[in-house]
Amino acid sequence: MDELTANISFDRFADMPEFYGSGAAKYRLAMVKEREDFLDLFAGARHVDAVTYSETPELMVKMLTEYDIGSLDVLIGNAEEYADQVSEVSTARSLVQLRQDNRLTVRLKNRKTVHSKIYRIVMPDETVKLVQGSANLSRNSWEYHTNQISVFTTDLGTELDEEFERFIDEYREGYSDQTLLEGLVEALEEADSPEERENRIEYWVGAGDLEMSDTAALNQDAVEDLKDVADQVTTVVDDPAEADETVAFVEEPENADRNVITPNEPTEEQESPADPDDDESPDVGLVESEHETGLTDGLDRPRIRAPDEKIRMGTSKVDKDTADEFGAGLRDRGATVEDHSITAPLSAYNNQVKESTAIPTMSVLPEAEQVVIGEDDEMILVATDEPTTEVLDHCLETIEDYIETVENHGHTQSETAVMAQMYEAFLYGFWAPFANQYAKALSSPSRTLDNVLQHLYIEGKSDAGKDKLTEYILRLVSDNTVISGVDADDVGVKEVRGVREWDTCFPYAIIDAEKEKIQRWSPIRNYWGDWTPTSVDQPCLIFTTNDALPKSEFRNRMKILSMDVSFPSNPEDPGFREAQEDLSDVLERQNPIFSYVARRMLTEQPWTDGNGTIEDVRRIVRDFYDEADREQPEYFPAAEPAEKTYDTGRLKWQRDIQGGRVTFESEPNAITADFDREEYEVYDYEKRLPKRFMSEKSSTSVYIGAPEEFAEWIGYSVTDLLNGAAETDTDTEQPATTEDTSKTDTSGGFLSRLFGD
């Protein structure tokens, strides 16, 4: 620690002895380069008051335990969602205990960032250290900065000490009105048993198994009403003679499906049409989507118009503050908020969900054989009829034309692999809305749902087209009502947790997510871990990123697809205009393929078998090719996941081996790969190796503890690798497998992922 020290005596100012107390203070001006040196100032303190930056509450626990501090009262000047940084249940328990013991108070800022860093450290010998400077308690401050501090040491209770304390009190009174754990401690005091107390702590962290949150309970009520409307119309469409109620068309009756009863056509059991003002009959209308193909007599994506339908949510059993906050946004949209309930127009609720989560309401109704999406005062359904040969051919051709922009306009060394992984992304998008049905079928104490119901992670450079691909998938699933994902800059731990409370299964796509951010979003690791059959629906997560792979604990939760391709992205790039025109042509075509996939999924309900996930959609699309009498393209991943057939990690290793950029040396029962690359690049190569190879990176080398298995995976013998594989003539092409998927483990390691291997 570089520092300047001095003894400052004030006894020469005889007219102000009351200000300076004993008449002296020790002063230090110090340059601080390590956080440990800074924290040593606090060691053994009886009490600490602070205004500072901090990123994680775990440090508060460390200061109070490892540095033997009696108590700590700190205002966090920078954190927007400080509570969301608690990712471990053990940390939450410690924070709660410290608060209940009156040893820890963490004050949260209520308005603009407080940039000040000041500390009042009261020692057992009745002295006090008064510290001011740039040093704070955040990780960033010490990893990238050197800090300067001034330290006055004087007696406790001097005027200097009291004035310093008044500064801190002014910050507390003006910039904070809430403390960390406030609501949790109150809830724990009301817990009826140690088990309930533990459950509440776990739920606060985001890892618990309480039946559902108050917000989730309100949304569950709302979705029940949405389901009722969908059930009514589905009944009418399926069998008009047995319909319980008449459907009144409020707009465009000429576009109605032929099976729907109109007010002018009463049944034998109804002598007159239903009165639109009668509360017993819903005022809804079934009309065409704007995105029909025109290739079938039925509706490709029918919509229910229900402008007068109401959504009701009971509030008597939920927290009053939660109900008030929930109702406030709906009231502005025409909702009625009463003591025990909230009643909102269908459009108000649908818009509230989309504004709060950036995704629409979406529910799978197996009993009604419907998938329902909310859009303003409409509800989008699945196709009313099975697809014809012509419509299937059209849908498949459109997807192929999108994927083949890689072939026509992209630059890549792995053309077939990229196109296969693009198709795999479509299959994931079509499966994602049904993930909660699979969760219900697979949920068991002995199973690890997070390893089975994986998030989708699409990696690639900025011009790889991964964001456009994701947006097109969202268009297909939503009937063109969702045309983009959520910008990663607008997402934090709060948003990731929050989407699980809104009872919607529409995929939540996060665009341009940095892997460091993903690794900080702790709920991702146990996203499905606390799912129960009584939970509300929660959406699958899709990430697009320019970064390489995240840490292993996150990779285990993700289906990783690689877009190793570059498209012309600037107007001056050759082929830019042609690429844009071809892409626009595809995007403008009507393609209701998700409507037909969903219809087939609902009819067959393959999740009840409990032995597949995305493979079930793969089989359905494979059947579509047969029914359309259309030849499957070479890149269609018909037999197994594309990332397994075309392992991009293996391709990277093979290219470097063939290019002479990696050489191998023998080790006892192992081999070492030495790269002619920068050290940071070698990290990515090591991360792409399967765990069974027992690999470890050191500088620009990778140690491989299972050489025979590695050699088989890479397509060479160990001898070839040691003798210079680049000089051999081994064919390392990765052919697509064509084995019968019904006779193999069809989920690309499904059983091993299911049981957490």
Secondary structure as GFF3:
##gff-version 3
##sequence-region A 1 757
A	DSSP	beta_strand	2	9	.	.	.	ID=ss1
A	DSSP	alpha_helix	17	20	.	.	.	ID=ss2
A	DSSP	beta_strand	24	32	.	.	.	ID=ss3
A	DSSP	alpha_helix	35	39	.	.	.	ID=ss4
A	DSSP	three_ten_helix	40	42	.	.	.	ID=ss5
A	DSSP	beta_strand	47	52	.	.	.	ID=ss6
A	DSSP	alpha_helix	58	66	.	.	.	ID=ss7
A	DSSP	beta_strand	72	76	.	.	.	ID=ss8
A	DSSP	three_ten_helix	82	85	.	.	.	ID=ss9
A	DSSP	alpha_helix	89	100	.	.	.	ID=ss10
A	DSSP	beta_strand	104	109	.	.	.	ID=ss11
A	DSSP	beta_strand	118	122	.	.	.	ID=ss12
A	DSSP	beta_strand	127	133	.	.	.	ID=ss13
A	DSSP	alpha_helix	139	143	.	.	.	ID=ss14
A	DSSP	beta_strand	147	155	.	.	.	ID=ss15
A	DSSP	alpha_helix	159	175	.	.	.	ID=ss16
A	DSSP	beta_strand	176	179	.	.	.	ID=ss17
A	DSSP	alpha_helix	182	189	.	.	.	ID=ss18
A	DSSP	alpha_helix	194	205	.	.	.	ID=ss19
A	DSSP	alpha_helix	214	238	.	.	.	ID=ss20
A	DSSP	three_ten_helix	240	242	.	.	.	ID=ss21
A	DSSP	three_ten_helix	253	255	.	.	.	ID=ss22
A	DSSP	beta_strand	285	287	.	.	.	ID=ss23
A	DSSP	beta_strand	303	305	.	.	.	ID=ss24
A	DSSP	beta_strand	310	314	.	.	.	ID=ss25
A	DSSP	alpha_helix	320	331	.	.	.	ID=ss26
A	DSSP	beta_strand	336	337	.	.	.	ID=ss27
A	DSSP	beta_strand	341	345	.	.	.	ID=ss28
A	DSSP	alpha_helix	346	357	.	.	.	ID=ss29
A	DSSP	beta_strand	362	365	.	.	.	ID=ss30
A	DSSP	beta_strand	370	375	.	.	.	ID=ss31
A	DSSP	beta_strand	378	380	.	.	.	ID=ss32
A	DSSP	alpha_helix	389	403	.	.	.	ID=ss33
A	DSSP	alpha_helix	405	409	.	.	.	ID=ss34
A	DSSP	alpha_helix	415	431	.	.	.	ID=ss35
A	DSSP	three_ten_helix	432	434	.	.	.	ID=ss36
A	DSSP	alpha_helix	435	442	.	.	.	ID=ss37
A	DSSP	alpha_helix	449	452	.	.	.	ID=ss38
A	DSSP	beta_strand	455	460	.	.	.	ID=ss39
A	DSSP	alpha_helix	466	478	.	.	.	ID=ss40
A	DSSP	beta_strand	486	487	.	.	.	ID=ss41
A	DSSP	three_ten_helix	488	490	.	.	.	ID=ss42
A	DSSP	alpha_helix	493	498	.	.	.	ID=ss43
A	DSSP	three_ten_helix	499	501	.	.	.	ID=ss44
A	DSSP	beta_strand	508	511	.	.	.	ID=ss45
A	DSSP	alpha_helix	515	520	.	.	.	ID=ss46
A	DSSP	three_ten_helix	522	524	.	.	.	ID=ss47
A	DSSP	beta_strand	541	545	.	.	.	ID=ss48
A	DSSP	alpha_helix	552	555	.	.	.	ID=ss49
A	DSSP	beta_strand	558	563	.	.	.	ID=ss50
A	DSSP	alpha_helix	576	588	.	.	.	ID=ss51
A	DSSP	alpha_helix	593	604	.	.	.	ID=ss52
A	DSSP	three_ten_helix	606	609	.	.	.	ID=ss53
A	DSSP	alpha_helix	614	627	.	.	.	ID=ss54
A	DSSP	alpha_helix	642	645	.	.	.	ID=ss55
A	DSSP	alpha_helix	648	658	.	.	.	ID=ss56
A	DSSP	beta_strand	662	667	.	.	.	ID=ss57
A	DSSP	beta_strand	670	675	.	.	.	ID=ss58
A	DSSP	alpha_helix	679	687	.	.	.	ID=ss59
A	DSSP	three_ten_helix	691	693	.	.	.	ID=ss60
A	DSSP	beta_strand	695	698	.	.	.	ID=ss61
A	DSSP	beta_strand	701	704	.	.	.	ID=ss62
A	DSSP	alpha_helix	707	714	.	.	.	ID=ss63
A	DSSP	alpha_helix	718	722	.	.	.	ID=ss64
A	DSSP	three_ten_helix	725	727	.	.	.	ID=ss65
A	DSSP	three_ten_helix	741	743	.	.	.	ID=ss66
A	DSSP	alpha_helix	750	754	.	.	.	ID=ss67
###
